Every structure is written in C-alpha cells, then in structure tokens.
Amino acid sequence: MQDVELESLLQEAGYLYVPSIGRYRTADATDGDVDYATEDIADQLEIPIDDLMRWEQEQPGPAGRE
C-alpha cells in the first residue's frame, strides 16, 4: 500500500500518529484520551500491518526517523 493511501485512510478515520509515543490518537483527542496500538489501527482500517509499520518508521520524531 502506498504512503498516500495510508495517510488518506488514517485521515478519513480521524486518526493521527504520535511519533513521541509510537501510537495513534483520534484527531480530537486530549492528553487524557485513549491511544491506539499499530495492530489495532491496522485491523480496524484493514491495512496490512507491514505497510503501516513501514510508514510509521518514515515519520519524523522519536519513533521514526528524524
């Protein structure tokens, strides 16, 4: 799956990747809100886990490249 497709699926579903914690939050989340693991997001959005993990590693921040 291409990066553009992944970003589009995440955006449409309202999820943001937070590199500092290596997890996802909803776009309207506050610090006290629940975050989601890569596996949960991949299952929910039917994204191949390998593609999502590769995309995460390409993101700037502590969990990805800087």
C-alpha positions as CSV (number, residue, x, y, z in Angstrom):
1,M,0.0,0.0,0.0
2,Q,1.3,3.4,-0.9
3,D,2.0,6.1,1.7
4,V,-0.6,8.4,0.2
5,E,-3.3,5.7,0.6
6,L,-2.3,5.1,4.2
7,E,-2.3,8.8,5.1
8,S,-5.7,9.2,3.4
9,L,-7.2,6.2,5.3
10,L,-5.9,7.5,8.6
11,Q,-7.1,11.0,8.0
12,E,-10.6,9.8,6.9
13,A,-10.9,7.7,10.0
14,G,-9.8,10.6,12.2
15,Y,-6.5,9.1,13.5
16,L,-3.2,10.8,14.0
17,Y,0.1,9.1,14.5
18,V,2.0,10.4,17.5
19,P,5.7,9.6,17.0
20,S,6.7,10.5,20.5
21,I,4.6,7.6,21.9
22,G,4.5,5.4,18.8
23,R,0.7,5.2,18.9
24,Y,-2.4,6.7,17.4
25,R,-4.9,9.1,18.8
26,T,-8.1,10.5,17.4
27,A,-7.8,13.9,15.8
28,D,-9.9,15.5,18.6
29,A,-8.0,13.7,21.5
30,T,-6.6,15.4,24.5
31,D,-3.7,14.1,26.6
32,G,-6.0,12.1,28.8
33,D,-7.7,10.3,26.0
34,V,-7.0,6.7,24.9
35,D,-4.4,5.9,22.3
36,Y,-4.3,3.0,19.9
37,A,-1.6,0.5,19.0
38,T,-0.5,-0.1,15.4
39,E,-2.1,-3.5,15.4
40,D,-5.5,-2.1,16.4
41,I,-5.4,0.5,13.7
42,A,-4.3,-2.0,11.0
43,D,-7.1,-4.3,12.0
44,Q,-9.8,-1.6,12.1
45,L,-8.8,0.0,8.8
46,E,-7.9,-3.2,7.1
47,I,-4.3,-2.0,6.4
48,P,-1.5,-4.5,6.0
49,I,0.5,-4.3,9.3
50,D,3.8,-4.4,7.5
51,D,2.8,-1.4,5.4
52,L,1.6,0.6,8.4
53,M,4.8,-0.2,10.4
54,R,7.0,0.8,7.4
55,W,5.0,4.1,7.2
56,E,5.5,4.8,10.9
57,Q,9.2,4.3,10.6
58,E,9.3,7.0,7.9
59,Q,7.6,9.6,10.1
60,P,9.7,12.2,11.8
61,G,10.1,12.0,15.6
62,P,11.4,9.6,18.3
63,A,9.6,6.5,16.9
64,G,10.5,7.2,13.3
65,R,13.4,8.9,11.5
66,E,14.4,12.5,12.4
